[in-house]
Amino acid sequence: MARSYVADIAGGTATVTIQIQGRQTFKNWSVSWLNAAAGKIELSTSPTSQIGTAQPTPDVIARVSASAGANSATMQMPINLPTVAFQNVYVHCTGAGNLGTSVLS
């Protein structure tokens, strides 16, 4: 049965690893953040962040930008991400103090 995966996004340069428990296809990525500095949040199947790469590989599923200043944002992005059991999906982040939540569904 398909399920949603919720992960906290740590501030600064960090990566959150989400291990998928069963085969499913994700159709939506919701991400919300409260930022203190300019940065980016990236959804990827690669353990290595490609933030700052002008031509990222196909491993990068989606990327959002966080502007400088104490403000918040929420974004829902349609995706098509088929996964298998025990596959890792990564949420990479940059920007000091940028905290948030990622939801794959």
FENJO-V729485 format. One record per residue. N is the residue number from 1. RES is the residue in one letter. PHI is phi as a letter, one per 40 degrees, with the letter a starting at -180 (NA if undefined). OMEGA is omega in whole degrees, 0 to 359 (* if undefined). D_LAST is the distance of its C-alpha to the last C-alpha in whole Angstrom. Layout:
n:N res:RES phi:PHI omega:OMEGA d_last:D_LAST
n:N res:RES phi:PHI omega:OMEGA d_last:D_LAST
This chain:
n:1 res:M phi:NA omega:180 d_last:12
n:2 res:A phi:c omega:178 d_last:8
n:3 res:R phi:b omega:175 d_last:7
n:4 res:S phi:c omega:178 d_last:4
n:5 res:Y phi:b omega:181 d_last:7
n:6 res:V phi:b omega:180 d_last:9
n:7 res:A phi:b omega:175 d_last:12
n:8 res:D phi:c omega:177 d_last:15
n:9 res:I phi:b omega:181 d_last:16
n:10 res:A phi:c omega:178 d_last:20
n:11 res:G phi:c omega:179 d_last:23
n:12 res:G phi:g omega:178 d_last:25
n:13 res:T phi:c omega:186 d_last:24
n:14 res:A phi:a omega:176 d_last:22
n:15 res:T phi:b omega:174 d_last:19
n:16 res:V phi:b omega:178 d_last:16
n:17 res:T phi:b omega:177 d_last:16
n:18 res:I phi:b omega:179 d_last:12
n:19 res:Q phi:c omega:183 d_last:14
n:20 res:I phi:c omega:186 d_last:11
n:21 res:Q phi:c omega:180 d_last:13
n:22 res:G phi:a omega:180 d_last:13
n:23 res:R phi:c omega:175 d_last:13
n:24 res:Q phi:a omega:176 d_last:10
n:25 res:T phi:b omega:178 d_last:8
n:26 res:F phi:c omega:182 d_last:5
n:27 res:K phi:b omega:185 d_last:6
n:28 res:N phi:a omega:172 d_last:5
n:29 res:W phi:b omega:175 d_last:7
n:30 res:S phi:b omega:179 d_last:8
n:31 res:V phi:b omega:176 d_last:11
n:32 res:S phi:b omega:181 d_last:14
n:33 res:W phi:a omega:172 d_last:18
n:34 res:L phi:b omega:187 d_last:21
n:35 res:N phi:b omega:176 d_last:24
n:36 res:A phi:b omega:182 d_last:27
n:37 res:A phi:a omega:176 d_last:28
n:38 res:A phi:c omega:179 d_last:27
n:39 res:G phi:a omega:180 d_last:24
n:40 res:K phi:b omega:174 d_last:21
n:41 res:I phi:b omega:187 d_last:17
n:42 res:E phi:b omega:173 d_last:16
n:43 res:L phi:b omega:189 d_last:13
n:44 res:S phi:a omega:170 d_last:15
n:45 res:T phi:c omega:178 d_last:15
n:46 res:S phi:b omega:178 d_last:19
n:47 res:P phi:c omega:180 d_last:20
n:48 res:T phi:b omega:178 d_last:23
n:49 res:S phi:c omega:175 d_last:22
n:50 res:Q phi:b omega:175 d_last:23
n:51 res:I phi:c omega:183 d_last:23
n:52 res:G phi:g omega:178 d_last:26
n:53 res:T phi:c omega:182 d_last:26
n:54 res:A phi:c omega:180 d_last:27
n:55 res:Q phi:b omega:181 d_last:26
n:56 res:P phi:c omega:177 d_last:23
n:57 res:T phi:c omega:179 d_last:23
n:58 res:P phi:c omega:177 d_last:20
n:59 res:D phi:c omega:180 d_last:18
n:60 res:V phi:c omega:183 d_last:17
n:61 res:I phi:c omega:182 d_last:14
n:62 res:A phi:a omega:180 d_last:14
n:63 res:R phi:a omega:176 d_last:17
n:64 res:V phi:b omega:179 d_last:17
n:65 res:S phi:b omega:175 d_last:21
n:66 res:A phi:b omega:181 d_last:22
n:67 res:S phi:c omega:181 d_last:26
n:68 res:A phi:c omega:179 d_last:28
n:69 res:G phi:h omega:182 d_last:29
n:70 res:A phi:c omega:177 d_last:28
n:71 res:N phi:a omega:181 d_last:25
n:72 res:S phi:b omega:179 d_last:22
n:73 res:A phi:a omega:176 d_last:19
n:74 res:T phi:b omega:180 d_last:15
n:75 res:M phi:a omega:171 d_last:14
n:76 res:Q phi:b omega:184 d_last:11
n:77 res:M phi:b omega:175 d_last:11
n:78 res:P phi:c omega:179 d_last:10
n:79 res:I phi:b omega:172 d_last:9
n:80 res:N phi:b omega:186 d_last:10
n:81 res:L phi:b omega:175 d_last:10
n:82 res:P phi:c omega:180 d_last:11
n:83 res:T phi:b omega:177 d_last:12
n:84 res:V phi:b omega:180 d_last:14
n:85 res:A phi:d omega:178 d_last:15
n:86 res:F phi:g omega:173 d_last:16
n:87 res:Q phi:c omega:176 d_last:15
n:88 res:N phi:c omega:172 d_last:15
n:89 res:V phi:b omega:188 d_last:13
n:90 res:Y phi:b omega:171 d_last:14
n:91 res:V phi:b omega:180 d_last:14
n:92 res:H phi:c omega:184 d_last:18
n:93 res:C phi:a omega:169 d_last:20
n:94 res:T phi:b omega:178 d_last:23
n:95 res:G phi:h omega:182 d_last:25
n:96 res:A phi:c omega:175 d_last:27
n:97 res:G phi:g omega:180 d_last:26
n:98 res:N phi:c omega:181 d_last:22
n:99 res:L phi:b omega:180 d_last:20
n:100 res:G phi:a omega:179 d_last:17
n:101 res:T phi:b omega:178 d_last:13
n:102 res:S phi:b omega:178 d_last:10
n:103 res:V phi:b omega:173 d_last:6
n:104 res:L phi:c omega:178 d_last:4
n:105 res:S phi:a omega:* d_last:0
